[in-house]
Amino acid sequence: MTGKPPVSPAGQRPAGSPPGAAGAAQLERAALVSVLVLVGLAAVKALFAVLSGSVGLLAEAIHTGADGVASAAVLAGLVISRRRSPAFPYGLYKVENLVALVVSGIIFWSAYEIAVNALRAASRPLTHIPAAAAVVALATVSTLLLARYKAGVGRRFNSPSLLADAQHSAADVLSSAAVLVGLVGASFGLPLDRVAALIVLVFIVRVGWLTLMDAVRVLLDASLDPATLDRVRAIIQQEHAVQEIVRLAGRNSGRYRFIEGEIVMRVRELGKAARIADLIEHHIREQVPNVDHVTLRYEPIHKEVWRYVIPVENPAGPVSRHFGEAPFFAEIDVSAANRQVQGQTVVANPYLQLEKGKGIRVAEFLVGEGMDYLVLREATHGRGPEYVLRDAGVEVEMTEREQLADVLRELGLQPGNEQAGR
């Protein structure tokens, strides 16, 4: 992981450059396309609203024009959000959420304009209804395609402002459809033009409220969704060296994610803990999209009792020459302060009958049992179990002693008074 800042003495590592740089151009292009399409549609709708005298179509033109302004604000937000400066070392990503907040305001303003035009404008017979209806139908299809396009790009790159803009365009599809129904009804002498405009208000206000709440949640640093945090937690727990996740939190900033955590590792060296933390960060960035910062605070485990594990042929104690094929394992808990044996347990090998890969499975099992030291008569160099033991921070010591009691004396330990079997 070259080019990254060094690990601090306290074990805190602010990491990473902004991901998604390749997608920034696509986001900006989507916003620009939206501006051009919506401004064009607003102009055409306004023209035919004047020709037909439709209050609903005039309100729809205002609504579409507001969409164009919102898309222009989104485009500006996307460009500004990628800028960094000494005053904003974490980027200006939340500009996107500020833009989403503005978009929600524009949505409410559009709803107000529609209400005013529907309730207060003077009534007059509609003209050029077929042409106006054809324009609305084509605009509805165009807006629907535009909304899907923006939503697809927004979801792909997790851009809240573009997603908000897509929601606004989706609301425009509903309003266009309602206006079309009103125009068709007017051609049959039914006064549906104003009714259609009022119906649209309900959908637009709902979209505005959802957009407002989403923007406020990010601006107030609300937590990442539980599913994302659970995914990060599972990635961390896959590392055998991790003893405990003390704290895990995350937040959104624009379309990017910031993750912070505190972990305890089954290692005794800070340098080794740093290397494992780098590996965890790599896995998080690889498996969780749009992660900008991963800050992990870590420390080697501080234990009062260390667990030694010795493979044995039977509970009585002849030391086995094998690891994966050993029938039993003696687990000996030793005080870290005075190296006195606190307890001794013999466990059966649960994978003794496994045909392939038993060494790795046994290593994983013993790590799960809390093993800190493994005493062997047979080296595991170049074998699968070695990698499991190394990643978990287990230290391997070699012996030539054949009896368990002799091994304990060689280690400077005294056998415990109590023994148990499992």
N, C-alpha and C positions, 0 to 999 in steps of 0.2 A: 504494500500500500504506500507507494512512493508519493513524495510531494506533500505529505501531511504534517501538521504541526507535531512536535514531540509531545510525549506524555508528560504531564506535570508531575512533580513529586508527590502531590496529594492523590494522584491516581485519577485525575479528572481529565477527560479528553474531549474537548470540543472538536468535532470532526466534520469535514466534508465540504465540498463545493456544491453549488446549486445543481441538482439534477434537472433533467428535462429541458436543457438548453436547446436541444434539437427540435423540441416541440414548440418552443416559443414562437417561431416563425409561423407555424400552422395555426396557433391560437390567434395571432395578430391578423393573419390572412382571413380567418373565419370572421373576425370582428369587422374587418374592412368590407368583405363581401356583404355582411349584414347591413352595414351603413348604406352602401350603394343601392342594394335591393329595396330597403325600406324607404329611403328617400324617394326613389322612383315610384314605388307603389303609393306613397302618401300623395305625391303630386297628381297622379292619375285619378286617385279616389277623390281628391279635392275638386278636380276639374268636373268629374261626373256628378259630384254632389251638388255643385252649382247648377249644372245643366238640368238635373232631375228634380232638385228641390228637396232631396231626401235628408231629413234630420239625422237619421241613423247613419247614412253614408258620410255625412259631414263629420259626425262624431267619430266615425271609424277612420276618416282621414286624419283627424287630430290624434287619435290613438296611434295610428301607424307612424305619424310624424314624431310622436313621443318615443316610439320604438327606435326610430332612427337616431334621435338624440341620445337615447340610452346606449345604443350600440357604439356611438362615437365616444361616449364616456368610457365604455368598456375597453375600446381600443386604446384610449389614452392611459387607462389604468394598467393594461397589460404591458405597455411600453415602460411606464414609470416603475412598475413593481419589480422589474429586473435590475434596477439600478442599485448599486451599493456605494456607501461612502463611510468615512470614519465616524460620522455621527450616527449612521445606521448600519452597523457591522453585520446585522442579521438580515439585511435587505429590506426592501419596501414592499414585501409581499402583501401586507395587509391593505395596501392601496386597493387591491382587487376587491376586498370586502367593503371598503369604504365606497367603492364604485357600486357594488351590489346594493349598498344602503341608499345611494342616490337613485339607482334604478327603481327601488321600491317606492321612493317618493314620487318618481315620474309615473309609476303605475297608478298611484292614488290620485295624482293630478289628472291623469287621463280619465279615470273613473268619474271624477268631479265634472270634467268638461262634458262627458257623455250625459251625465244626469242633468246638467244645466240645459243642454240642447234638447234633451228629450222632454223636459218638463216645462220649459219657459218659451221655447221658440214658437212663433206663430205658425198655425197650420195653413198649408196651401196644397193644391192638387199636385201630384207628382207627374213628371214628364220624362221622356226618354228612358222609360223603365227597362225595356229589353237590353239596351246598350249598357245601362248602369248595372243590371243584373249580370250580364256577361263579364263586365270588368270585375265585379266582386267575386264571381266564380273563379276567374283566372287568378285573382289576387289571393283567394283562399288557398288554392292549390300551391301557388308560389310560396306563400307564407308557411304552409305546412312543411314543404320540402326544406325551407330555410331553417325552421325550428328544429327539424330532425338533424340537419347538418350541424347546427351549432351545438345541439345537445350531445351528439356523437363525439365531436371534438372536445367539448367541455368535460365529458365523462372520461375520455381517454387520457386527458392531461390534468384532470381534477381541478378545473378552473371554476371557482364559485361565481365569478362575475359573468363568464360566458354561459354557465348553466342558468343563472338568473335571467340573462338576456334571452336564452332559449325558452324559458318558461313564459316570459313576456310575449314572445312570438307565438307560443302555443295558445295563449289567451287571445291573441289577435286572430287566430284561426277560428276560435269560438265566436268572437264578436263578428267576424266577417260572415260566418255561416248564419248568425242570427239576422244580420242586416240583409242577407240574401233572401231569407224567409220573409222578412218584412217587405222587400221589394216585390217578391212574387205575390204576396198577399195583397199588396196595393194594386197590382194589375187586375185582381179580381174584385176590387172595391172593398177589401178588408183593411181596417186601420191598424195594421201590425207594425208599421215602421217605428213608432215610438215605443211600443211594447218590446220589440226586439232589442232596441237600444238599452232599455232598462234591465232586461234579462242578462245582458252581457255584464252589467255592473257587478252582479254577484260573483261571477267567475274571475273578473279582474281584481276585485278587492281581495278575494281569497289568495290569488297568486301574489299580490303585493304583500299580504301579511306573511306568507311563507318565506318570501324572499327577504323581508325585513328581519324575521326571526333567525334565519340562517346566518345573515351577515352579523347580527348582534352577538350570536353565540361565539363566533370566531373572534370578534373584536374584544369580547370579554374573556378570551382565553378559556373557553369551555373545553372539557377533555375530549380527546379523540374518542370515536365510537368504540364500544366494548369489543366488537369483533376484531378491529384492528389491534387493540391492546392485547387481546387474547392471542392473536397471531404472533405478535412480537414476543410475548411471554413464552410461547411454545418454542420459538426459535432459540431463545436464551436457554431454556431448559434442556434443549438437545445437546448442549455442551456438557460433557461428563464432569468437567472441572467445577461447574457452578454448584455450590452447596445451597445457596439460598438467594432468592430475589427479595431484597429488603423493601424496595419501592420501585414502581414503574408508572410513569405518567407520560402523557403526550398531548400535543395541541396542534391545531391547524394555524397556518399563517399563509393566507392566500390559498393557492392550490398545493402548497408544500406542507410536510409534516415534520414536527420537531418532537423527538423522543428523548426522554431522560430516565435514567434508572440507577439504582444502587444494588450491587450484587456482592455476595461473599463467595470466594472460590476456595476449593480444596488444594491450594498451593501455598508454599511457604516463602516464595520469592516474588517480589513486586514486579520484576522484569518479566517473569513468566506470566503473571496475571495480566500485564499490559499486552503481551502477545495474544493471549486468549481473548481479551477484550477487543482487539483489532479484528480477530476472526469473527467474533459475534457481530460486530458492526458490519462487516462485509456481508454476512448472511442476511442481516436485516435489510440492508440496501438492495440486495439481490432479490429478495422475496417480497418486500413491501414497496409499492410504488410511491414515487414523489416524496421520498425521505430526504430532507435537506440537512438536518443536524441530528446526530446521535451522540448524546453525552452520557457516558457511563462512569459512575464512580464505583471503584472496586477496591477490595482489600483482601489480602490473604487471610485465610481462616485462622482464627485464634481459638484454640481448643484447650480445654483443661485435661482432656483424656484423648490419647491417640490409640488407634486400633491397628494392631499387628495381625496379619493373617498368614498362616502356615499350612500348606497342603499336607495332609496325613493319610495314612493307609487305613486307620481305624481310630475310633475315639480314644484308644489307649495311648496312641501317639507316635508310632514309627513315622518319620517324615517321608513323604512320597517324593520320588524323583520326577514326577509328572505334575503338570499344572491342570490342564483341561481334563485329564483323565484321573485326577486324584479323587478317591471316593468321598473324602471328607475334608473340611477345612477347620482349623482351630482359629478362633477369633479371640484375641487377647487384648483387653483394654488396659492401657498403661497410663498412669498419672504423668502428665507433662512436667509437673513440678519436681517429682522425686523418682520417677521411673519405677514406681511400685505397681505391681499388677493389681488392678481393681476388680477384674472378673475374667472368666475364661469360659467360652462357649464353643461347642463343636457342631457344625452344620453339615448336612449331607449335600453333596454335589447334585443340584437339580437337573443338570444337563449331562449326566454321566452316560446315558444311553443314546444321546444325540450322535448321529453318524458324522455330520460335517459341521464345522464352525463352532464346535463346543468350546474351544479356547476363548474366542471372542465373547460368546454368551456368558461363560463363567466369569470373565473379567468384568463384564457389565453388571452381572449379579453381585459380585463382591464390592464393586464401587457403590452400588445401591445400598449395600450393607454398611457403608461408612468406612471402608478400608482406607488407611493412610499409608501403611507400610506392608509390603509383601515380601516374605522370606522364601527363597527358592533354592533347590539343589540343581535345577535345570534352567539355563538362561532362555529368555524369550526373544533374543535379538532377531530382528527382521520378520517377526511373526505378527499376525493380527492383534493378539492380546497386548503386545507392546505398545501399539498406538493408542489403544483404549486406556491403558494404565498411564501413559505419558500425558494424554489430554486431561485425565482426571487428576493429575498432580500426585499420583501414587509413586512413592519411592520404593525401588526394588533393592533388596539386600540379598547377597548370596551366602550360602553356608555349605559346609561339607559334613555337618553333623547329621546323624541318622535318627537320633532320638529327640523328641520334643523338649524334654527337660534339658538336654545338653544345648539345644538351640537357645532356649531362654537364658541359660547361664552365659552363653557366648554373647548374647545381646545385653548382658548386665541386668537381667530381670530375674525375679523369683516367681515360680509358679504360684498361681492364686489358690486360695483355700477352697473356693467354690467352683465347680464345673457343672455345665449343663449341656444338654444335647438337643438338637432340633433336626 
